[in-house]
Amino acid sequence: MFAAVGQARLLVVASTAAVVLIIASQFSSQLPPKVVCSFAPALRRIQGIASTLSLPSQHVVTMAGNRAMDTPLLRLRDGNKVPMLAFGTGTAWFKEPEDHDKFDKDLVLMTKAALEAGFRHLDCAEMYDNEAEVGQAIKESGIPREELFITTKVANGIKDVPRAIDESLKKLQLDYVDLYLVHEPWNLHTREDYQNVWRGMEEVKASGKAKSIGVSNFVRKDLEMILNGSPKELPIVNQLEYHPYIQRENDGVPYIPWMQEQGIEVEAFKSLSALARCPEGPLVEPLQRMAKSHNVSDSAVMLRWFLQQNIVAITTTRKKERLQEYAQALTFELTKDEMDEIFTEGKKLFKRFYFPGRYDPDDRS
Ligand SMILES: NC(=O)c1ccc[n+]([C@@H]2O[C@H](COP(=O)([O-])OP(=O)(O)OC[C@H]3O[C@@H](n4cnc5c(N)ncnc54)[C@H](OP(=O)(O)O)[C@@H]3O)[C@@H](O)[C@H]2O)c1
């Protein structure tokens, strides 16, 4: 009898705790960063449980012709939400210095095509030298500003970040960006350099000209330069090269889950490297096999692998038809075995494509 009462009490306490944690996890974006950080691992676990319990997860559904593009939203610690599939305006669209004065009409058309296909997240950068083209495409698309998620990054202007954002906003013809990133750490040498640039980022966020702020291409020691400086705002995102051939771990210590536990979300670029840059690599056959079995493109399989790790996938193309291939990433699920096979096969090859010479070869974070 006493045992039964004891068990019933335990059950009530456990269910109350679970309900409190699930509710807390739903509202974690509204808690102060320090509170969220201390409870981040527990909240994340509960959020995982909540999503498997099918609590409402958020998506943005856009229509292109009669097709819907149903993009999941990743909720950031500051409450903002990022569409998890992004169209990038760098690499394939990067403007060489000799073309600086040329307005790239093709990029305007392709950006509009991406928006028409249903993409709502555009990834730009001051360094790509084509923010004016993206701004023109946004304007011509007629899509309300609040339906878009626009990222840009500062590199050349890091000495005066508030001025750099003004220049970017002017070119983009916008009042604010959704996400502003320090593009790269390579011009930052001392602890003071990191902290000065981060104070500039905080100023930009406080001014409302960027809703969220983060970094890009930061290995763990770079991130720690900021985290150890008692920032007012923590970096909310790290955008970096991540794909099966660079799984970002040092001596078996993985970097991605570490960041996620700190509440720093991950965005992956060079996401399609296994297909676009390694035609002889060990993943070509598995990706094609999985594509066939799910009746989607191989690029969709690759992009899906990121989404199922709660990572934003950034890609690009110069070909309109690819946009539909990419959008298929939102229409199916990889099994656990398929996810694992991509991890396992990927570990057979190590490849860093983005400025490999700038990284310490012993640091694979
Ligand atoms: N933060 C940073 O420092 C940084 C660095 C690099 C990139 N980025 C961002 O990430 C965006 C994406 O660039 P990325 O280079 O990383 O993109 P990616 O997704 O790795 O590669 C895109 C390329 O893959 C090709 N492709 C697509 N499907 C394919 C398939 N099935 N087989 C073979 N090739 C295929 C496309 O070629 P086609 O053009 O012929 O379709 C496209 O140009 C950039 O635009 C930029 O916004 C950021």
The ligand as a Tripos MOL2 file, in Angstrom:
@<TRIPOS>MOLECULE
LIG
   48    52     1     0     0
SMALL
NO_CHARGES

@<TRIPOS>ATOM
      1 N1         30.9050   31.6680  -44.6630 N.am      1 LIG1
      2 C1         31.7560   31.3740  -45.6050 C.2       1 LIG1
      3 O1         32.9490   31.6330  -45.4890 O.2       1 LIG1
      4 C2         31.2610   30.6800  -46.8360 C.ar      1 LIG1
      5 C3         32.1670   30.0020  -47.6680 C.ar      1 LIG1
      6 C4         31.6740   29.3620  -48.8010 C.ar      1 LIG1
      7 C5         30.3100   29.3930  -49.0860 C.ar      1 LIG1
      8 N2         29.4650   30.0720  -48.2760 N.ar      1 LIG1
      9 C6         28.0220   30.1780  -48.5910 C.3       1 LIG1
     10 O2         27.5510   28.9170  -48.9620 O.3       1 LIG1
     11 C7         26.9010   29.0170  -50.2270 C.3       1 LIG1
     12 C8         26.9470   27.7100  -50.9370 C.3       1 LIG1
     13 O3         28.2050   27.5590  -51.5640 O.3       1 LIG1
     14 P1         28.9750   26.2000  -51.5530 P.3       1 LIG1
     15 O4         30.1000   26.2860  -52.4920 O.co2     1 LIG1
     16 O5         29.2560   25.8890  -50.1530 O.co2     1 LIG1
     17 O6         27.8210   25.2390  -52.1410 O.3       1 LIG1
     18 P2         27.7160   23.6710  -52.2980 P.3       1 LIG1
     19 O7         26.3330   23.3570  -51.9290 O.co2     1 LIG1
     20 O8         28.8070   22.9100  -51.6380 O.co2     1 LIG1
     21 O9         27.9330   23.4910  -53.8640 O.3       1 LIG1
     22 C9         27.0560   24.0690  -54.7780 C.3       1 LIG1
     23 C10        27.4420   23.5610  -56.1600 C.3       1 LIG1
     24 O10        27.1510   22.1700  -56.2210 O.3       1 LIG1
     25 C11        26.8420   21.8440  -57.5480 C.3       1 LIG1
     26 N3         25.9100   20.7140  -57.5210 N.ar      1 LIG1
     27 C12        24.6430   20.6960  -57.0930 C.ar      1 LIG1
     28 N4         24.0960   19.4710  -57.1800 N.ar      1 LIG1
     29 C13        25.0500   18.6760  -57.6900 C.ar      1 LIG1
     30 C14        25.0950   17.2950  -58.0370 C.ar      1 LIG1
     31 N5         24.0360   16.5090  -57.8590 N.pl3     1 LIG1
     32 N6         26.2360   16.8160  -58.5510 N.ar      1 LIG1
     33 C15        27.3190   17.6240  -58.7410 C.ar      1 LIG1
     34 N7         27.3230   18.9350  -58.4440 N.ar      1 LIG1
     35 C16        26.2180   19.4590  -57.9090 C.ar      1 LIG1
     36 C17        26.1940   23.0980  -58.1400 C.3       1 LIG1
     37 O11        26.6590   23.2590  -59.4460 O.3       1 LIG1
     38 P3         25.8240   24.1320  -60.5310 P.3       1 LIG1
     39 O12        26.1070   25.5600  -60.2270 O.co2     1 LIG1
     40 O13        26.4260   23.6920  -61.8070 O.co2     1 LIG1
     41 O14        24.4000   23.7780  -60.3540 O.co2     1 LIG1
     42 C18        26.6170   24.2350  -57.2170 C.3       1 LIG1
     43 O15        27.3810   25.2400  -57.8600 O.3       1 LIG1
     44 C19        27.6260   30.1610  -50.9170 C.3       1 LIG1
     45 O16        26.8950   30.6870  -51.9840 O.3       1 LIG1
     46 C20        27.7500   31.1180  -49.7530 C.3       1 LIG1
     47 O17        26.5260   31.7880  -49.5630 O.3       1 LIG1
     48 C21        29.9140   30.6940  -47.1480 C.ar      1 LIG1
@<TRIPOS>BOND
     1     1     2 1
     2     2     3 2
     3     2     4 1
     4     4     5 ar
     5     4    48 ar
     6     5     6 ar
     7     6     7 ar
     8     7     8 ar
     9     8     9 1
    10     8    48 ar
    11     9    10 1
    12     9    46 1
    13    10    11 1
    14    11    12 1
    15    11    44 1
    16    12    13 1
    17    13    14 1
    18    14    15 2
    19    14    16 1
    20    14    17 1
    21    17    18 1
    22    18    19 2
    23    18    20 1
    24    18    21 1
    25    21    22 1
    26    22    23 1
    27    23    24 1
    28    23    42 1
    29    24    25 1
    30    25    26 1
    31    25    36 1
    32    26    27 ar
    33    26    35 ar
    34    27    28 ar
    35    28    29 ar
    36    29    30 ar
    37    29    35 ar
    38    30    31 1
    39    30    32 ar
    40    32    33 ar
    41    33    34 ar
    42    34    35 ar
    43    36    37 1
    44    36    42 1
    45    37    38 1
    46    38    39 2
    47    38    40 1
    48    38    41 1
    49    42    43 1
    50    44    45 1
    51    44    46 1
    52    46    47 1
@<TRIPOS>SUBSTRUCTURE
     1 LIG1         1 GROUP 0 **** ****
